[in-house]
C-alpha cells in the first residue's frame, strides 16, 4: 500500500469520550502534519513532526494530544472534545524538514462529529 | 486576519474553455505558493507550485501566474475538462512548504 492512510474515515463521539485518529504513511517521508478543516474555514495547521520530534504546535487546545512513535505513524488522541471541534482532520507528510519546497501528501481525512 | 484569500467560492465554466482561479495574500514573507485540488471524500492533492523568483510556471494544461507587487496569483486551466471539477486550494508558505497557510478554496464545475 502506498500513500497516506487515515483511520477511521468517520468518527462520532460524545464529549466525554476518548478516541484516537491514526495516520500511516508509506512514502518514506520524515515530516508529518495534522491539519484541521472546519466548515466554511480554510485548512488550519495543528501540529508538525520532523523525524518524530514535534516542531510546531499551532496553539492547539490540550484536548488534542498528538503522538508520533516513528516517522511513518502519527496519532491524534482526543478527549473531552466540544461540538465545535467537529471537522475534517487531515494528516499529511512531506519528505524533509527545514528549507523544503516539497508539497504535502494528504490522507483522505477523518470526518469527526462531536455530539 | 486571513492571510490567504480566495474570494470566489465557486466558478462554473464550459468544457474546453479556460478556467481562471484567483488567490490573494497579505503576508510579504510568503515566497512559495502552491495549488492543491480536492475531490469529495478525498484529501487534497498537489497540483502546481511557483516560487517568488518566477512569475509563471506551466505544467501541461495548468499554468500559475504570480504578481508579487499585487500579492496575487492565479491558476489557469486550459482547456477545462469535466474531470477538473473539484475544490481548488491556494496555499502560501515560507521556507517550509509543509507549513502552508491555505485559502478557503474555490469549487470549480466544468460542464460538458
HADDOCK unambig.tbl for C-alpha pairs under 7 A between the chains (distance, minus, plus):
assign (segid A and resid 41 and name CA) (segid B and resid 104 and name CA) 5.87 0.50 0.50
assign (segid A and resid 42 and name CA) (segid B and resid 102 and name CA) 5.82 0.50 0.50
assign (segid A and resid 42 and name CA) (segid B and resid 103 and name CA) 5.42 0.50 0.50
assign (segid A and resid 42 and name CA) (segid B and resid 104 and name CA) 4.28 0.50 0.50
assign (segid A and resid 43 and name CA) (segid B and resid 102 and name CA) 5.76 0.50 0.50
assign (segid A and resid 45 and name CA) (segid B and resid 99 and name CA) 6.98 0.50 0.50
assign (segid A and resid 94 and name CA) (segid B and resid 98 and name CA) 6.67 0.50 0.50
assign (segid A and resid 98 and name CA) (segid B and resid 95 and name CA) 6.78 0.50 0.50
assign (segid A and resid 98 and name CA) (segid B and resid 96 and name CA) 5.93 0.50 0.50
assign (segid A and resid 99 and name CA) (segid B and resid 95 and name CA) 4.79 0.50 0.50
assign (segid A and resid 99 and name CA) (segid B and resid 96 and name CA) 5.39 0.50 0.50
assign (segid A and resid 100 and name CA) (segid B and resid 95 and name CA) 6.15 0.50 0.50
assign (segid A and resid 100 and name CA) (segid B and resid 96 and name CA) 4.81 0.50 0.50
assign (segid A and resid 100 and name CA) (segid B and resid 97 and name CA) 6.10 0.50 0.50
assign (segid A and resid 101 and name CA) (segid B and resid 96 and name CA) 6.03 0.50 0.50
assign (segid A and resid 101 and name CA) (segid B and resid 97 and name CA) 4.97 0.50 0.50
assign (segid A and resid 102 and name CA) (segid B and resid 97 and name CA) 6.06 0.50 0.50
assign (segid A and resid 103 and name CA) (segid B and resid 46 and name CA) 6.42 0.50 0.50
assign (segid A and resid 103 and name CA) (segid B and resid 97 and name CA) 5.96 0.50 0.50
assign (segid A and resid 103 and name CA) (segid B and resid 98 and name CA) 6.27 0.50 0.50
assign (segid A and resid 104 and name CA) (segid B and resid 98 and name CA) 5.69 0.50 0.50
assign (segid A and resid 105 and name CA) (segid B and resid 45 and name CA) 6.62 0.50 0.50
assign (segid A and resid 106 and name CA) (segid B and resid 43 and name CA) 5.39 0.50 0.50
assign (segid A and resid 106 and name CA) (segid B and resid 44 and name CA) 6.00 0.50 0.50
assign (segid A and resid 106 and name CA) (segid B and resid 45 and name CA) 6.70 0.50 0.50
assign (segid A and resid 107 and name CA) (segid B and resid 43 and name CA) 5.29 0.50 0.50
assign (segid A and resid 108 and name CA) (segid B and resid 41 and name CA) 6.59 0.50 0.50
assign (segid A and resid 108 and name CA) (segid B and resid 42 and name CA) 4.43 0.50 0.50
assign (segid A and resid 108 and name CA) (segid B and resid 43 and name CA) 4.05 0.50 0.50
assign (segid A and resid 109 and name CA) (segid B and resid 43 and name CA) 6.15 0.50 0.50
